[in-house]
Amino acid sequence: MPKTSNKQLSSRLQASRPIGEYALIGSTHSAALVHLGGDIEWLCLPRFDSAAMFASLLGDERNGHWTMCARDRKARVSRRYLPGTVVLETTIRIGTGVAVVTDFMPRPALDGTHEVVRIVRGVRGTVSMHTEFRIRFNYGEWCPWMERRDGAVFATAGPDSVRISSGVPLVNENFASFADFTVSAGQSIAFSLDWFPSHLKPPVTRDANALLARTVAEWSAWTDRCGYHGEFREPVMRSLLTLKALTYEPTGGIVAAPSTSLPELPGGERNWDYRFCWLRDAALTLYALIGSGYVEEASAWRWWLMRAVGGSPEELQVMYGLHGERSLTELELGWLRGYEDSRPVRIGNGAHGQRQLDVYGSVIAAFHAARKAGLSDMDKLWPLERAIAKQLMELWREPDCSLWEVRGEPRHFVHSKIMCWLAFDRVIASATEYGLEGPIERWREARDQIHAEVCARGYDASSNSFVQYYGADTVDAALLWMPLIGFLPIHDERVQGTVARIEKELVFNGLVYRYRTEKGVDGLGGGEGAFMACSFWLANVYVAMGKVRKARALFRRLLALGNDLGLFAEEYDPVAQRQLGNFPQAFSHIGLINSAHALVSAAGGVWELADLDGKAPQKKKEEGKEAKKEAKKPPVRKRSRARTPRR
C-alpha cells in the first residue's frame, strides 16, 4: 500500500462534519466528542469547563485532535456503545481484515490523573492503521513543548501536561506525534493520553485493558439500577447514561452539554457555552432521575442545587459553575473560525447575570419533588426555600429575560409568571403537607395575584390564546407548561386555544420551534432549528389531552431524529435533516425520559411523576390500555420533504 501522508490524513478535519456524526465518551468529570471517522475533536481536561486541548471541532486540525483510523480511505465504519455503558466501540472493515477501536474515559485515578484510552484490536486478517496526536492547549491556541522520555511523549504548556503512551513507536514532527501501524487478528494495541498538572511528577501508568474491564463493570452496575422497564427502555436508558456522563461527580452538578459554540444555525451568531449547570433543569432532572430509580443521583443534584443558591437566594442566577461558581464571564475566542464558520466562538456565558424568574419555580418545584420522593434531610432546605419565596414576593412583578435568555429588552414573559405561580404553589404544598412553618396566607395571596394577572394580561381573547409576553401578538412553546404544572386544567378552553395556536404557528414539519425569531424579541439576528425539548413537551400535552396515539406518533418521530447512537443535540433542522446546537444536550434527553414516562403511564406529562398534589387530570384506564396496545416498533427514519419555515 502506498504511504499516505500525514497532511492528507489530517486535511479532512478542515471541513466541519455533521453534529450527529459525533459520539460522547466521558468520565463523570469531563467528556470528549469522537467523530465517526475516528477523530477526537473536542476534549477538555480535567473538567467539563476546562480549556480544550483538542478543539478542531471549532476550527481545523491545527487546533488539536487525536486521529485513529484506517489508512484505507474506503474503509467501512460502524459503531455502537457497549451495552449499558458510554464505552464506544468502532468497527473498521477493509478488504484485508476487520479491526475494532474501543474508546473510553475511566474515572480519574486517586492521584487526580485523567485519562483517555483507545484500544485497537484485530478481529480478522490485518488492518493498516494511522494515529496522530496534535495537542493544542487553551482551545487550540497554545502549541506545547514536546519531549520524549521514559518511553512516552510528553506535551506541556502553562499549567497542563499530557503524557502519551503508545503501543507502537511514535514519530514527532511539526509539534505532533503520529504512527502508521498494522493490527492483526488477536492482537491488541493500547494508547492512552494522561493529563496531570505540569508542576507535578508524571503519575503511574495504569493498565489499559484493566481500566476497560473496570469501566465497563462500573457503567453496567449503574445501568442495572434503572427502575424504568417500559417499552422505550433502550432510548430512555441511553438518555439516562448521557445524563450520568454529563454529571460532574465531585459535586453532583449536571452540565447542559459538554460543548460550546455549536451553532443553532450554521454561520449564525447563536453560539453559546453550555458547559455549566442550569437551575431551570432542576425540577425536570429530578423527575427524570427519581422516576427512573436513580434516587442517589437525584439527591446529589439536590445538594448541588442547595449549595449553588445558598447565600444568594435573593437573586438566583440562571446557571452556576460545576462547584457553584457564580462568575461565568463571557469571552470570544478570535483564533477559532467556529463550526461551519459560525462566529463568535464563546466561552463563559453572559446570561448568568440575567434576571430569569422561571428559575424560582424550577428550584422550589425541585425541592418539593424531592420531599415527595422521600429524599433525606429536606427540612434543612426549608429556610432556604422560605428565603427564596420571600424574595419572589416582590420580584414576580418585574420583567425578565425568560427561560430563553433573550438578549433584547426584558419583558413580562407569561411563562416566567406561571413559573412564579408554581414557586408559591409548591412552597404552599410543602408547608401544608409536611407541617412546615411559613406565611402560608401571604404565599396564597401572591399565588392568586399572579394567576389573576396572567389570565388578565397574558391572554388574548381575540385569538383565544395566551401569548409570549404581556401585550404580544405571538406565542411561545414554553406556554405548553401551563397545563403540565397545573396552572390551568388541560381542557380549559384557553389552554386548548393556546395549544392550537402553537400547533399552527410554531410547529413545522412536525417539530416545535421555541418562538418566531424574526419578531426580534431576543435581540439576535438569524434563525434557529426546532427545539427538541419543546417537541417533547408537546407530546406530554397530547398525553394530558387524552390524545395518546398522537403523542406516541410524535414521540416516535422524535426518537428517529437522534443519531445512530441515540444522542440528541439541542435542536434539529427538519429540512436539512441535521442536528444543531450543543451536543449532546441534557435538556433534550431529559425531555425524552419524561415523555417516555408520561406515555407509559398515560398520566399527563412530566410533572405528574411527582404526583403534583392531584392537580393534573388523570387519564382513564382505557387510555392506559390503549397505550400498551400500540405496536412496539423501532423508530423509522423518514426524509422530510417539507419546506423550511419562514423565520
Stockholm file with secondary structure:
# STOCKHOLM 1.0

chainA/1-647         MPKTSNKQLSSRLQASRPIGEYALIGSTHSAALVHLGGDIEWLCLPRFDSAAMFASLLGDERNGHWTMCARDRKARVSRRYLPGTVVLETTIRIGTGVAVVTDFMPRPALDGTHEVVRIVRGVRGTVSMHTEFRIRFNYGEWCPWMERRDGAVFATAGPDSVRISSGVPLVNENFASFADFTVSAGQSIAFSLDWFPSHLKPPVTRDANALLARTVAEWSAWTDRCGYHGEFREPVMRSLLTLKALTYEPTGGIVAAPSTSLPELPGGERNWDYRFCWLRDAALTLYALIGSGYVEEASAWRWWLMRAVGGSPEELQVMYGLHGERSLTELELGWLRGYEDSRPVRIGNGAHGQRQLDVYGSVIAAFHAARKAGLSDMDKLWPLERAIAKQLMELWREPDCSLWEVRGEPRHFVHSKIMCWLAFDRVIASATEYGLEGPIERWREARDQIHAEVCARGYDASSNSFVQYYGADTVDAALLWMPLIGFLPIHDERVQGTVARIEKELVFNGLVYRYRTEKGVDGLGGGEGAFMACSFWLANVYVAMGKVRKARALFRRLLALGNDLGLFAEEYDPVAQRQLGNFPQAFSHIGLINSAHALVSAAGGVWELADLDGKAPQKKKEEGKEAKKEAKKPPVRKRSRARTPRR
#=GR chainA/1-647 SS CCCCCHHHHHGGGGSCCCGGGEEEEECSSCEEEEETTSEEEEEECSSTTSCEEECGGGSCGGGCEEEEEESSTTCEEEEEECTTSCCEEEEEEETTEEEEEEEECCCCCTTCCEEEEEEEEEEEEEEEEEEEEECCHHHHTBCCEEEEETTEEEEEETTEEEEEEESSCCEEETTEEEEEEEEEBTCEEEEEEEEEETTSCCCCCCCHHHHHHHHHHHHHHHHHTCCCCSTTHHHHHHHHHHHHHTEETTTTEECSCSCBCCCSSTTSSCCCBCCSEETTHHHHHHHHHHHTTCHHHHHHHHHHHHHHHTTCGGGCCSEECTTCCCCCCCEECTTCCCGGGCCCCEESCGGGGSCCTHHHHHHHHHHHHHHHTTCTTGGGGHHHHHHHHHHHHHHTTSCBCTTTTCSSCCBCBHHHHHHHHHHHHHHHHHHHHHTCCSCHHHHHHHHHHHHHHHHHHSEETTTTEECSBTTCSSCCGGGGHHHHTTSSCTTCHHHHHHHHHHHHHHEETTEECSSCGGGCTTSCCSCCCEEHHHHHHHHHHHHHHTCHHHHHHHHHHHHTTSCTTSCCCSEEETTTTEEESSSSCHHHHHHHHHHHHHHHHTSSSGGGGGTGGGCSCCCCHHHHHHHHHSCCCCCCCCCCCCCCCCC
#=GC SS_cons         CCCCCHHHHHGGGGSCCCGGGEEEEECSSCEEEEETTSEEEEEECSSTTSCEEECGGGSCGGGCEEEEEESSTTCEEEEEECTTSCCEEEEEEETTEEEEEEEECCCCCTTCCEEEEEEEEEEEEEEEEEEEEECCHHHHTBCCEEEEETTEEEEEETTEEEEEEESSCCEEETTEEEEEEEEEBTCEEEEEEEEEETTSCCCCCCCHHHHHHHHHHHHHHHHHTCCCCSTTHHHHHHHHHHHHHTEETTTTEECSCSCBCCCSSTTSSCCCBCCSEETTHHHHHHHHHHHTTCHHHHHHHHHHHHHHHTTCGGGCCSEECTTCCCCCCCEECTTCCCGGGCCCCEESCGGGGSCCTHHHHHHHHHHHHHHHTTCTTGGGGHHHHHHHHHHHHHHTTSCBCTTTTCSSCCBCBHHHHHHHHHHHHHHHHHHHHHTCCSCHHHHHHHHHHHHHHHHHHSEETTTTEECSBTTCSSCCGGGGHHHHTTSSCTTCHHHHHHHHHHHHHHEETTEECSSCGGGCTTSCCSCCCEEHHHHHHHHHHHHHHTCHHHHHHHHHHHHTTSCTTSCCCSEEETTTTEEESSSSCHHHHHHHHHHHHHHHHTSSSGGGGGTGGGCSCCCCHHHHHHHHHSCCCCCCCCCCCCCCCCC
//
